[in-house]
Amino acid sequence: MVDNIKDVFRVIWQYRGSGFLLVLYLVALVYLFITERDKRNRFLVCYLPLALLLIYISPVYYRIYVLGIDAVGTYYRNLWMVPIAVTVVYAGCKAINAHRRIGAVAVCAVLVLCGRFTYTAVESARAENAYHIPQYVCDLCDQMTQDIEGVEVYACVPLEMLFYARQYDASLCLIYGREAVEPVWGYYDPCYEAYELAETLDWGEVLELTRAPERGIGVATYFVVPEGRAMDSDPASHGLTMISKNNGYILYKDEVAAEHVREVLKGTLYME
C-alpha cells in the first residue's frame, strides 16, 4: 500500500513539468473556495476536481487501474480530467475583476515570475513548419505517399521518426508503432527487432518479414535508413531503389513490394 502511494505521488511529481503550474493550481483552488459564490461554478472548479484528485491519489484506485485497465506508464493521463489550466485562468480573471488594478498587477507578476520566456529559453527552437515537426520528416513522408492515390503506404522508419510520421500524414502506415518501443507493455515485434535493434541491418531477414504474402497490401514499400547505418549487403541487390537523401537519412523504395501491391490491386478501382 505504501509503495502504491509513493508511485502515485511520483507520477504527480513527474507531471508537474518544469514550471509552477501545480502550485498555481493549488493557490487558485484555495482562492476559489474562499471567493466563489456561484454554486454551479463552485461545483465545476472546486468540488468536482477535488473529488477527482482524491480518487486519483487513492491506492485502491491505483491498484484497480494498474492491474485491470492499463500499466502504470499511462496513469498520469488521469490527471487530464482535472481542469488545471482552466481553474488557474478562471481564478486569475476573477481576481482581476474583483480588485481591478491590484488584481491585474498581481496576476501579471505571477505570470512573469512563475513562467519562462519561451523565445529565449535554452531548449527553445524556431518551428520549421506549421506542423511543428522536423521538415525532413515532412519531405520524406511526402515522397512516400505518392504511389497509388487512396491506398495506404506502409513503411519502416527509425525510432526518432516514429512519433512524427503518422502525426504528419495518417495515410502513411508503419510496420511497427509506439507499442513496440514501450518496454512496460512487454510488446514484441520481429520487424522492430530486425530493423531497429539489430547492430547490423540484415536486409534478407528484414525483407522476409516485410514482404510476407499474408500482409496483402500491407507489405512495406519504403524504408528510411540513417546514413552510416551498418548493413550486411547492398540494398540494390535486394530490389531496393534509393529515392533520396535528406538530413542524414536515405529513403529506399522496395520495388518488389510495390509490384506486389499493384498485383493485389489489379482489376480494382485503384488501378484503373
C-alpha positions in Angstrom: 0.0 0.0 0.0 2.8 2.4 0.9 4.6 1.6 -2.4 1.3 2.4 -4.3 1.1 5.8 -2.6 4.7 6.5 -3.4 4.1 5.6 -7.1 1.1 7.9 -7.2 3.0 10.9 -5.9 6.0 10.1 -8.1 3.7 10.3 -11.1 2.3 13.7 -9.8 5.8 14.9 -9.3 6.8 14.0 -12.9 3.5 15.5 -14.2 4.4 18.9 -12.7 6.7 19.7 -15.6 9.4 22.4 -15.1 7.1 25.3 -14.1 4.8 26.2 -11.2 1.5 25.2 -12.7 0.6 22.7 -9.9 1.5 25.4 -7.3 -0.6 27.9 -9.1 -3.5 25.4 -9.3 -3.5 24.8 -5.6 -3.4 28.6 -4.9 -6.2 29.1 -7.4 -8.2 26.3 -5.8 -7.9 27.8 -2.3 -8.8 31.2 -3.7 -11.9 29.9 -5.4 -13.0 28.0 -2.3 -12.9 31.3 -0.4 -14.4 33.7 -3.0 -16.6 31.7 -5.4 -20.3 32.1 -4.6 -22.0 30.7 -7.7 -22.9 27.1 -6.8 -22.6 25.8 -10.3 -19.1 27.3 -10.8 -18.1 26.2 -7.4 -19.1 22.6 -8.2 -17.2 22.7 -11.5 -13.9 24.3 -10.4 -13.8 23.3 -6.8 -15.7 20.2 -5.7 -15.5 18.1 -8.9 -11.7 18.5 -9.4 -11.1 17.9 -5.7 -13.2 14.7 -5.9 -11.2 13.6 -8.9 -7.9 14.3 -7.2 -9.0 12.3 -4.1 -9.9 9.3 -6.3 -6.6 9.7 -8.2 -4.4 9.5 -5.2 -6.3 6.6 -3.7 -4.1 3.5 -3.5 -7.2 1.4 -4.2 -7.9 3.1 -7.5 -4.2 2.9 -8.4 -4.3 -0.9 -8.0 -7.5 -1.2 -9.9 -6.1 0.9 -12.8 -2.7 -0.8 -13.0 -4.0 -4.3 -12.6 -7.2 -4.1 -14.6 -7.0 -1.2 -17.0 -3.5 -0.3 -18.1 0.1 -0.2 -16.9 1.5 2.5 -14.6 3.0 4.2 -17.6 -0.3 5.8 -18.6 -1.5 6.6 -15.1 -0.7 10.2 -15.4 -3.4 10.6 -18.1 -6.0 10.5 -15.3 -4.8 14.0 -14.4 -6.0 15.3 -17.7 -9.5 15.1 -16.2 -8.6 17.8 -13.7 -9.2 21.3 -15.3 -5.9 22.7 -14.0 -5.3 25.4 -16.7 -9.0 26.4 -16.8 -9.1 26.8 -13.0 -5.9 28.9 -12.9 -7.2 31.2 -15.7 -10.6 31.5 -14.1 -9.2 32.4 -10.7 -6.9 35.0 -12.4 -9.8 36.6 -14.2 -11.9 36.6 -11.1 -9.0 38.3 -9.1 -8.7 41.0 -11.8 -12.5 41.5 -11.9 -12.7 41.8 -8.1 -9.6 44.0 -7.5 -9.0 45.7 -10.9 -5.6 47.3 -10.8 -4.1 45.4 -7.9 -5.5 42.1 -9.2 -4.2 42.8 -12.7 -0.7 43.7 -11.3 -0.7 40.6 -9.1 -1.7 38.2 -11.9 0.8 39.7 -14.3 3.6 39.4 -11.6 2.7 35.7 -11.1 2.8 35.1 -14.8 6.2 36.7 -15.1 7.8 35.2 -12.0 6.3 31.7 -12.4 6.8 31.2 -16.1 9.6 31.3 -18.6 10.1 33.4 -21.7 9.8 30.8 -24.4 11.7 32.7 -27.1 14.9 32.9 -25.0 14.7 29.5 -23.3 17.8 27.4 -23.9 15.8 24.5 -25.2 13.5 26.6 -27.5 13.8 26.2 -31.2 12.1 28.0 -34.1 9.4 25.9 -35.7 10.4 24.7 -39.2 6.8 24.5 -40.4 3.1 24.8 -39.4 3.1 21.2 -38.1 5.9 21.9 -35.6 7.7 18.7 -36.6 11.1 18.4 -38.4 10.9 19.5 -42.0 12.9 16.5 -43.2 10.1 14.2 -41.8 7.5 16.1 -43.9 9.7 15.8 -47.0 10.3 12.1 -46.6 6.6 11.4 -45.9 5.6 13.4 -49.0 7.9 11.2 -51.1 6.4 8.0 -49.6 2.8 8.8 -50.2 2.8 9.4 -54.0 2.3 5.9 -55.3 -1.4 5.0 -55.7 -3.9 7.6 -54.6 -6.2 6.4 -51.8 -4.1 3.4 -50.9 -2.3 3.5 -47.6 1.5 3.2 -47.8 3.4 1.0 -45.3 6.9 1.9 -44.2 9.7 1.2 -41.8 11.2 4.3 -40.2 13.8 4.9 -37.5 12.7 5.3 -33.9 13.3 9.1 -33.9 10.7 9.4 -36.7 8.2 7.0 -35.3 6.1 9.6 -33.5 6.2 12.3 -36.2 5.3 10.3 -39.4 1.7 9.5 -38.5 1.2 12.9 -37.0 2.0 14.5 -40.3 0.1 12.1 -42.6 -2.3 9.4 -41.3 -2.3 7.7 -44.7 1.3 6.6 -44.0 1.1 3.3 -42.0 4.1 2.0 -40.0 5.1 -1.7 -39.8 5.5 -1.2 -36.1 4.4 1.7 -33.9 4.7 3.0 -30.4 3.5 -0.2 -28.8 6.8 -1.8 -30.0 9.0 0.6 -28.1 7.3 0.9 -24.8 9.1 -1.6 -22.5 6.4 -1.5 -19.9 3.9 -3.1 -22.4 6.1 -6.1 -23.0 5.3 -6.0 -26.7 7.4 -7.9 -29.2 7.7 -7.2 -32.9 10.1 -9.1 -35.1 10.3 -6.3 -37.6 11.3 -3.8 -34.9 13.9 -6.3 -33.6 15.4 -6.8 -37.1 15.2 -3.3 -38.4 15.8 -1.1 -35.4 17.6 -3.1 -32.7 20.0 -5.2 -34.8 23.6 -3.9 -34.8 23.9 -4.7 -38.5 20.9 -4.3 -40.8 20.3 -7.7 -42.4 18.2 -7.0 -45.5 17.4 -10.6 -46.1 15.8 -11.0 -42.7 14.0 -7.7 -42.8 12.6 -8.1 -46.2 11.4 -11.7 -45.4 9.3 -10.1 -42.7 8.1 -7.1 -44.5 7.3 -8.9 -47.8 5.4 -11.7 -46.2 2.5 -12.5 -48.6 -0.1 -12.7 -45.8 0.4 -8.9 -45.4 -1.6 -8.3 -48.6 -1.2 -4.7 -49.5 0.4 -4.1 -46.0 3.8 -5.0 -47.2 6.4 -2.3 -46.6 7.3 -0.4 -49.7 9.5 2.2 -48.1 12.5 2.2 -45.7 14.1 5.2 -44.1 17.7 4.4 -43.1 20.1 6.7 -41.2 23.3 7.4 -43.3 26.1 5.3 -41.9 23.9 2.5 -40.7 25.8 -0.8 -40.9 24.3 -3.1 -43.5 25.1 -6.7 -44.4 24.7 -6.1 -48.2 23.9 -3.5 -50.8 20.1 -2.7 -50.7 20.1 -2.6 -54.5 20.9 -6.3 -54.6 17.6 -7.0 -52.8 15.4 -4.9 -55.2 15.5 -1.6 -53.3 15.9 1.7 -55.1 17.4 4.8 -53.4 14.9 7.6 -53.8 16.6 10.4 -51.9 18.9 11.6 -49.2 17.6 14.1 -46.7 19.1 15.4 -43.5 21.2 12.4 -42.8 18.6 9.8 -43.9 18.3 7.7 -47.0 14.9 6.8 -48.4 14.7 3.4 -50.2 11.7 2.0 -52.1 11.1 -1.7 -52.3 10.2 -2.3 -55.9 9.4 -5.9 -55.3 6.8 -5.0 -52.6 5.4 -2.2 -54.8 4.9 -4.6 -57.6 3.1 -7.0 -55.2 0.8 -4.2 -54.2 0.0 -3.4 -57.8 -0.8 -7.1 -58.4 -3.1 -7.3 -55.4 -5.0 -4.2 -56.6 -5.1 -5.2 -60.3 -8.7 -5.0 -61.5 -9.8 -2.7 -58.7 -10.8 1.0 -59.0 -7.4 2.0 -57.7 -5.6 0.6 -60.8 -8.0 1.9 -63.5 
